[in-house]
Amino acid sequence: MQGKMLAVHFDSPGEAENLYIKEVARPEPSKGEVLIKVHASALNRADLLQRRGFYLPPPGASEILGLEAAGVLVSEGADWSVGDRVMALLSGGGNAEYATVPEDQLMAIPNQMTFIQAAAIPEAWLTAYQLLHFVAEVKKGETVLIHAGGSGVGTAAIQLCRLAGAVPVVTAGSADKLKKSMELGAAAGFNYKEEDFSSCTLTFTKGHGADIILDCVGASMWEQNVKCLSMDGRWVLYGTMGGVEVHGDILRQLLSKRGQLLTSLLRSRSPEYKSKLVKTFAESALPYFSSDSRSPLHPVIDSIYKMDEIVSAHKHMEGNKNLGKIIINLDSED
């Protein structure tokens, strides 16, 4: 008889108030998958979009919200044992007491790291890593303009840039987010609400421009992005928080700079791609995480909500109030 579990649920797309906790069937791992007892998950912009009916899970994925989880294995895998502390990249299902995941999308949680800290890593850090290394192919010494520097992906990208020997500069909408970005290693930060970040970027780079732009905003910033893109620069679009309709001569301007417009989503990538990404990240970046504040890499956590506070968590992100990751704590003992 299939077991039961509690999970975040909504009956119809809409506002955050549609979310509630429901008892549902516990998933059973298929071949090549393992079952995790989830202690912590996290919130991502994709969860807000899915709740509103705009970003459906890939075919075969769980319809439960949540693209990452940290917990303990309760089933064995080829290279994993019951009781192993793991964090996982998911296509869905993280906001629940149990989740299944292909075992090659697992990473061991470093000994000194808590479940809360680990839950802040998979989606944001793997997204930032793949944008920089798999998509933009960042090189030492290049300038990387990171929009939404105070977000989960933004705070991760700043640190990964430094690890790669690149120079991160950021945009953000508040002094607090800019200050935190600088503490994490940003070489410069610009408040897009108060100043022209493209002019500021050109001034900072002495006219060279940004070699790479990591853009989760889209239409509302396209003119400024093209203006400050370097010759032969790579503009990587991975979100459209600022709209999708572009009006103007973007192609002419991009062509004049021989610029590359690249796009990327992680959730819809193939299992093979995700496996390679997880493996590469685990080997080249994960060893640099430490509980020591002087560690090259560490997750930035904004706030922690219990699962029954999921409505408040969604509203907090929708208000653009978070600086770092919003964690969903499923551990009843905490």
C-alpha positions in Angstrom: 0.0 0.0 0.0 1.4 3.4 -1.0 2.2 5.7 1.9 1.1 9.2 2.4 2.8 12.6 2.9 2.1 16.3 3.3 2.9 18.6 0.4 2.3 22.2 -0.8 -0.7 22.1 -3.1 -3.1 24.3 -5.1 -6.3 23.4 -6.8 -6.3 26.1 -9.5 -3.7 28.6 -10.7 -3.8 32.1 -9.1 -2.6 34.1 -6.1 -0.5 32.9 -3.2 -3.6 32.4 -1.1 -4.5 29.4 -3.3 -1.7 27.4 -1.7 -2.4 25.0 1.2 -1.0 21.8 2.7 -2.6 18.6 1.5 -2.1 14.9 2.2 -1.0 13.2 -1.0 0.4 9.9 -2.1 4.1 9.5 -1.3 6.1 9.0 -4.6 7.8 5.7 -5.4 11.2 5.8 -7.0 11.5 4.4 -10.5 14.6 2.7 -11.8 17.6 4.9 -11.3 15.9 7.0 -8.8 16.1 7.3 -5.0 13.6 8.6 -2.4 14.6 11.5 -0.1 13.0 12.3 3.3 13.0 16.1 2.8 14.2 18.3 5.7 14.4 21.5 3.8 13.5 22.9 0.4 13.6 26.4 -1.1 11.5 28.9 -3.2 12.3 29.9 -6.7 10.8 32.3 -9.2 9.7 29.2 -11.2 7.5 28.2 -8.3 5.6 31.5 -8.4 5.2 31.2 -12.2 3.9 27.6 -11.9 1.5 28.6 -9.2 0.1 31.2 -11.5 -0.2 28.7 -14.4 2.6 30.1 -16.5 5.4 27.5 -16.1 4.2 23.9 -16.2 6.5 21.1 -15.1 8.2 19.0 -17.8 6.5 15.9 -18.9 6.7 13.1 -16.3 7.9 15.5 -13.5 6.0 16.0 -10.2 3.4 18.7 -10.3 4.3 19.6 -6.7 6.2 22.9 -6.4 9.9 22.9 -5.4 13.0 22.5 -7.6 15.5 21.6 -4.9 15.6 19.7 -1.7 18.0 18.6 1.1 17.4 15.6 3.3 18.2 12.0 4.0 18.0 9.0 1.7 15.4 6.4 2.7 16.1 4.2 -0.3 19.3 2.8 -1.7 20.9 3.7 -5.0 23.8 2.2 -7.0 26.3 4.6 -5.3 24.2 5.8 -2.4 23.0 4.3 0.9 20.1 4.8 3.2 20.9 7.5 5.7 23.1 9.5 3.4 22.7 13.3 3.8 22.0 14.7 0.3 20.9 17.7 -1.7 19.2 17.4 -5.0 18.3 19.2 -8.2 14.6 18.5 -9.0 12.2 19.1 -11.8 9.5 19.4 -9.2 8.3 17.9 -5.9 10.6 19.6 -3.4 7.9 21.2 -1.3 6.8 17.9 0.2 7.9 15.5 2.9 9.3 13.1 0.4 10.7 13.5 -3.1 12.1 11.2 -5.7 15.2 12.1 -7.9 17.5 10.5 -10.4 20.5 9.5 -8.3 22.9 11.2 -10.6 21.3 14.5 -9.7 22.3 14.1 -6.0 25.1 15.8 -4.2 26.5 14.8 -0.8 26.0 17.5 1.8 29.3 18.7 3.2 29.8 17.5 6.8 29.7 21.0 8.3 26.6 22.1 6.4 23.0 22.0 7.8 20.0 21.0 5.8 18.8 24.6 5.7 22.1 25.7 4.2 22.2 22.8 1.7 18.7 23.5 0.5 19.9 27.0 -0.7 22.4 25.4 -3.2 21.0 23.1 -5.9 18.8 25.3 -8.1 20.4 28.7 -7.6 24.0 27.6 -7.7 23.7 25.1 -10.5 21.8 27.7 -12.5 24.6 30.3 -11.9 27.3 27.7 -12.6 25.7 26.5 -15.9 25.1 30.1 -17.1 28.7 31.1 -16.5 30.5 27.9 -17.5 28.3 25.9 -19.8 26.5 28.7 -21.6 28.7 31.9 -21.5 32.0 30.0 -21.1 33.5 32.6 -18.8 37.2 33.3 -18.9 39.6 34.7 -16.3 39.7 38.5 -16.3 36.3 39.0 -18.1 33.8 41.4 -16.7 30.4 39.8 -15.9 27.3 42.1 -15.4 24.9 40.3 -13.1 21.3 41.6 -12.9 19.4 41.0 -9.6 22.6 40.7 -7.7 20.7 40.2 -4.4 18.8 37.1 -5.7 19.7 33.5 -5.0 21.2 33.1 -8.5 22.8 36.6 -8.3 24.6 36.0 -5.0 25.8 32.6 -6.3 27.0 34.1 -9.6 29.1 36.8 -7.8 31.0 34.2 -5.8 31.4 31.8 -8.8 32.8 34.7 -10.9 35.4 35.4 -8.3 36.3 31.7 -8.1 36.8 31.7 -11.9 38.9 34.8 -11.8 36.3 36.9 -13.5 35.2 40.4 -12.4 31.5 40.6 -11.2 29.5 43.8 -11.3 25.9 43.9 -10.4 22.6 45.7 -10.5 20.1 45.7 -7.7 17.1 47.8 -6.6 18.2 48.7 -3.0 21.2 49.9 -1.0 21.1 46.8 1.2 21.3 44.4 -1.8 24.1 46.4 -3.3 26.0 46.4 0.0 25.6 42.6 0.3 26.7 42.1 -3.3 29.9 44.0 -2.6 30.5 42.0 0.6 30.3 38.8 -1.5 32.9 40.1 -4.0 31.2 42.4 -6.5 33.7 44.9 -7.9 30.9 47.5 -8.4 27.2 47.8 -8.0 24.6 50.0 -9.5 21.0 50.8 -8.4 19.0 50.4 -11.6 16.2 52.5 -10.1 18.4 55.5 -9.6 21.1 55.4 -12.2 21.9 54.3 -15.8 23.6 51.0 -15.2 24.9 50.8 -18.8 26.8 54.1 -18.5 28.1 53.1 -15.1 29.3 49.8 -16.5 31.1 51.5 -19.4 32.7 53.9 -17.0 33.8 51.1 -14.7 35.3 49.1 -17.6 36.9 52.2 -19.2 34.7 51.9 -22.2 35.2 48.2 -22.8 31.8 47.1 -21.6 30.6 43.8 -20.1 32.0 40.6 -21.7 29.0 38.7 -20.3 25.6 39.8 -19.1 23.5 37.4 -16.9 20.0 38.7 -17.5 16.8 37.5 -15.7 14.9 40.7 -16.5 14.5 40.8 -20.3 12.6 43.5 -22.2 12.7 46.4 -19.9 16.5 46.5 -19.9 17.4 45.5 -23.4 18.6 48.9 -24.6 20.9 49.4 -21.7 22.1 45.8 -22.0 23.1 46.2 -25.6 24.7 49.6 -24.9 27.1 48.2 -22.3 27.8 44.9 -24.0 31.4 44.6 -25.1 32.4 43.8 -28.7 31.9 40.1 -29.2 30.1 40.0 -25.8 27.7 37.3 -24.6 24.3 38.3 -23.3 22.7 35.4 -21.5 18.9 35.6 -21.0 17.5 33.2 -18.4 14.4 35.0 -17.2 11.8 37.7 -18.3 10.8 39.4 -15.0 10.8 42.7 -16.9 8.6 41.6 -19.8 8.9 39.8 -23.1 8.0 42.3 -25.8 10.9 44.2 -27.3 10.3 47.2 -29.6 13.2 48.8 -31.4 16.3 48.1 -33.4 17.8 45.5 -31.1 19.1 43.3 -33.9 21.0 46.1 -35.6 22.6 47.2 -32.3 23.5 43.6 -31.4 24.9 42.9 -34.8 27.0 46.1 -34.7 28.8 44.6 -31.6 28.9 41.1 -33.0 27.1 40.2 -29.8 25.7 36.8 -29.0 22.2 36.5 -27.5 22.1 33.2 -25.6 19.1 31.8 -23.7 18.9 29.1 -21.1 16.5 27.3 -18.8 17.6 24.6 -16.4 14.4 22.8 -15.5 13.6 21.6 -19.0 17.2 20.3 -19.7 17.7 16.6 -20.4 18.6 14.2 -17.6 22.0 13.8 -19.3 22.7 17.5 -19.2 21.7 17.8 -15.6 23.8 14.8 -14.6 26.8 16.4 -16.3 26.2 19.7 -14.6 25.8 18.2 -11.2 28.9 16.1 -11.6 31.0 19.1 -12.8 29.7 21.4 -10.1 30.3 18.8 -7.3 33.9 18.3 -8.5 34.9 21.9 -9.2 32.8 24.1 -6.9 31.3 22.1 -4.0 34.8 21.6 -2.3 35.0 25.4 -1.8 32.0 25.5 0.5 32.7 25.8 4.2 31.1 26.9 7.4 34.0 29.3 7.7 32.8 32.9 6.8 36.1 33.3 4.9 35.3 30.4 2.7 35.3 31.2 -1.1 31.7 30.0 -1.5 28.7 30.0 0.9 25.0 30.1 0.3 23.2 33.4 1.2 19.9 32.8 3.1 17.3 35.5 3.4 14.6 33.9 5.5 13.2 30.5 6.7 9.5 29.6 6.6 7.8 26.4 7.8 5.8 24.5 5.2 2.5 25.8 6.6 3.8 29.4 6.1 4.1 28.8 2.3 1.7 31.6 1.5 3.8 34.2 3.4 7.0 32.8 1.7 5.5 33.3 -1.8 4.3 36.9 -0.9 7.8 37.7 0.4 9.4 36.7 -2.9 6.7 38.4 -5.0 7.4 41.7 -3.2 11.1 41.4 -4.2 12.0 41.6 -0.5 14.4 38.7 -0.4 18.2 39.1 -0.3 19.4 35.5 -1.1 17.4 32.3 -0.8 14.0 31.8 0.9 14.1 28.4 2.6 11.1 26.1 3.4 11.8 24.2 6.5 10.1 20.8 6.7 11.9 19.5 9.8 9.3 19.5 12.6 12.0 19.4 15.2 13.4 22.8 14.2 
